[in-house]
Amino acid sequence: SPIANPDSTTLYSFYAIGDNGCRSNVSSLTVDVAPLPIVDAGNDLSFCEDSPGVFLNGRIVNAQGNYSVQWLPTTGLYCSTCLNTYAVPPVNTIYTLRVTSLVTGCQSDSTTLNPMSVAVVTVKPRPVGFAGNDTSICELDSAYLRASFTNAGPAYSFRWSPNIGMYDSSLFDPRLS
């Protein structure tokens, strides 16, 4: 029982020779090679945690006929069997798009032959801000506001509002008048 792995549709023939030297009829079969579906899972995406998610926009590059669709993993997906779906994963997630041809039964290859089959969704940490402790001042006195934050990275911006009574609201620690 040989294993056939042709690159294209191939006709194979078989016959037997008996121990008496007589040859059988020739029987043939065709191995039809159907193309694998090729998918594109779309661009890598990102969103801030606790914010609305992102849309995964998959597509079948060589669509011929109908397909079933599966996104893996299913965590954070609105519809894991829809080509285009909404994703709100709780952590960074690599989504893989797989489709199966309902005509041939062939399934798209994930990452080996088709690196376009994955989309990475990055969940960016939200900066945590602290405006400082409540303070009291007497009329005509001033106070400094002392804010702090985490997860903002080395390049960040900030905003105080309202800027009523501040000498310079563009400063990280403005003075109130």
C-alpha positions, 0 to 999 in steps of 0.5 A, spaced: 500 500 500 504 505 497 502 512 499 501 517 494 503 525 495 502 528 488 503 536 487 497 535 482 492 531 479 495 524 477 492 518 474 495 512 477 494 505 474 495 498 477 495 491 475 498 484 478 502 478 475 500 472 477 505 466 479 503 463 472 505 469 469 499 472 466 497 479 467 491 482 470 487 487 467 489 494 468 485 498 473 486 506 474 484 511 479 485 518 479 488 522 485 485 529 484 489 534 488 484 540 491 488 547 493 488 548 500 484 554 502 489 560 503 486 565 508 488 572 511 487 573 518 488 581 517 492 586 520 495 585 528 491 590 532 491 593 539 487 596 544 487 599 551 484 595 556 477 596 559 476 600 552 472 597 546 475 591 542 477 591 535 474 587 529 478 581 526 477 582 518 479 575 515 478 573 508 479 567 504 484 569 498 482 563 493 475 562 495 472 557 491 465 555 494 462 555 501 467 554 507 466 553 514 470 558 519 473 557 525 477 562 529 482 559 535 482 560 541 475 563 542 476 567 548 474 574 547 470 573 540 463 575 539 463 570 533 468 564 533 465 562 526 464 568 523 469 571 518 469 578 521 468 578 528 469 583 534 474 581 539 475 583 546 481 578 549 483 579 556 490 579 555 495 579 549 492 573 544 494 570 537 488 568 533 488 563 528 483 563 522 482 556 519 477 555 514 474 548 511 472 548 504 465 545 504 466 542 497 473 539 498 474 538 505 480 541 505 482 546 511 487 552 510 494 551 513 495 555 519 502 558 520 506 553 516 504 554 509 500 561 510 503 565 516 497 570 514 493 566 518 494 569 524 492 576 527 495 578 534 491 582 538 495 586 543 491 589 550 495 595 552 495 597 559 491 603 561 495 608 565 493 609 572 493 616 575 492 619 582 491 626 582 494 626 589 490 627 596 485 632 597 488 638 600 485 645 604 488 652 603 486 659 606 483 664 601 489 668 598 494 662 599 496 657 594 498 649 594 502 645 589 498 639 586 502 633 586 500 627 581 503 621 580 501 615 575 503 608 573 503 604 566 504 611 562 511 609 559 517 613 558 513 618 553 507 620 556 502 626 556 497 629 561 492 634 562 489 638 568 482 640 568 479 645 569 485 650 569 482 655 574 486 658 579 492 654 576 499 658 574 501 653 569 496 647 568 501 644 563 506 643 569 506 636 572 505 639 579 502 646 578 501 651 583 494 653 585 493 660 587 
